[in-house]
């Protein structure tokens, strides 16, 4: 649930804290990796590859 959709003030604060924590973790990973993490569609494709390096779409053909 997003910050704007949370029904209570406590829920909004928790959602905001989670978002900030995720952003901080992402910055740490990017700093350790030495480059930015892929975003959006590129990130999905990267995560969708299986251990053998083939995407789900390739395996289904």
C-alpha positions as a LaTeX table, in Angstrom:
\begin{tabular}{lrrr}
\hline
Residue & $x$ (\AA) & $y$ (\AA) & $z$ (\AA) \\
\hline
Unk1 & 0.00 & 0.00 & 0.00 \\
Unk2 & 1.33 & 3.42 & $-0.88$ \\
Unk3 & 1.71 & 6.40 & 1.41 \\
Unk4 & $-1.35$ & 8.14 & $-0.07$ \\
Unk5 & $-3.58$ & 5.04 & 0.11 \\
Unk6 & $-2.96$ & 4.22 & 3.77 \\
Unk7 & $-6.20$ & 4.65 & 5.76 \\
Unk8 & $-4.62$ & 5.85 & 9.02 \\
Unk9 & $-1.90$ & 8.27 & 10.04 \\
Unk10 & 0.04 & 5.39 & 11.57 \\
Unk11 & $-0.22$ & 3.48 & 8.28 \\
Unk12 & 0.95 & 6.51 & 6.30 \\
Unk13 & 3.97 & 6.90 & 8.57 \\
Unk14 & 4.81 & 3.20 & 8.22 \\
Unk15 & 4.50 & 3.34 & 4.42 \\
Unk16 & 6.71 & 6.44 & 4.27 \\
Unk17 & 9.33 & 4.77 & 6.49 \\
Unk18 & 9.30 & 1.64 & 4.34 \\
Unk19 & 9.76 & 3.68 & 1.17 \\
Unk20 & 12.68 & 5.61 & 2.67 \\
Unk21 & 14.27 & 2.39 & 3.92 \\
Unk22 & 13.96 & 0.78 & 0.48 \\
Unk23 & 15.54 & 3.82 & $-1.17$ \\
Unk24 & 18.44 & 3.76 & 1.30 \\
Unk25 & 18.99 & 0.04 & 0.71 \\
Unk26 & 18.94 & 0.58 & $-3.05$ \\
Unk27 & 21.56 & 3.34 & $-2.75$ \\
Unk28 & 23.78 & 1.04 & $-0.68$ \\
Unk29 & 23.52 & $-1.74$ & $-3.27$ \\
Unk30 & 24.21 & 0.68 & $-6.12$ \\
Unk31 & 27.27 & 2.06 & $-4.29$ \\
Unk32 & 28.57 & $-1.45$ & $-3.61$ \\
Unk33 & 27.88 & $-2.55$ & $-7.19$ \\
Unk34 & 29.41 & 0.58 & $-8.68$ \\
Unk35 & 26.52 & 1.30 & $-11.04$ \\
Unk36 & 22.81 & 2.02 & $-10.90$ \\
Unk37 & 20.31 & $-0.79$ & $-10.64$ \\
Unk38 & 18.11 & $-1.25$ & $-13.67$ \\
Unk39 & 14.66 & 0.29 & $-13.41$ \\
Unk40 & 11.26 & $-0.54$ & $-14.85$ \\
Unk41 & 11.06 & $-2.94$ & $-17.78$ \\
Unk42 & 14.83 & $-3.52$ & $-17.85$ \\
Unk43 & 14.75 & $-4.57$ & $-14.20$ \\
Unk44 & 11.87 & $-6.95$ & $-14.83$ \\
Unk45 & 13.75 & $-8.62$ & $-17.69$ \\
Unk46 & 16.88 & $-8.93$ & $-15.56$ \\
Unk47 & 14.98 & $-10.53$ & $-12.66$ \\
Unk48 & 12.94 & $-12.81$ & $-14.94$ \\
Unk49 & 15.97 & $-14.73$ & $-16.20$ \\
Unk50 & 16.40 & $-18.13$ & $-14.65$ \\
Unk51 & 19.62 & $-19.67$ & $-13.42$ \\
Unk52 & 20.44 & $-20.99$ & $-16.89$ \\
Unk53 & 20.37 & $-17.42$ & $-18.28$ \\
Unk54 & 17.26 & $-17.85$ & $-20.40$ \\
Unk55 & 14.16 & $-15.73$ & $-20.00$ \\
Unk56 & 10.74 & $-17.26$ & $-19.52$ \\
Unk57 & 9.68 & $-16.12$ & $-23.01$ \\
Unk58 & 12.64 & $-17.90$ & $-24.62$ \\
Unk59 & 11.87 & $-21.14$ & $-22.81$ \\
Unk60 & 8.23 & $-21.11$ & $-23.90$ \\
Unk61 & 9.07 & $-20.95$ & $-27.59$ \\
\hline
\end{tabular}
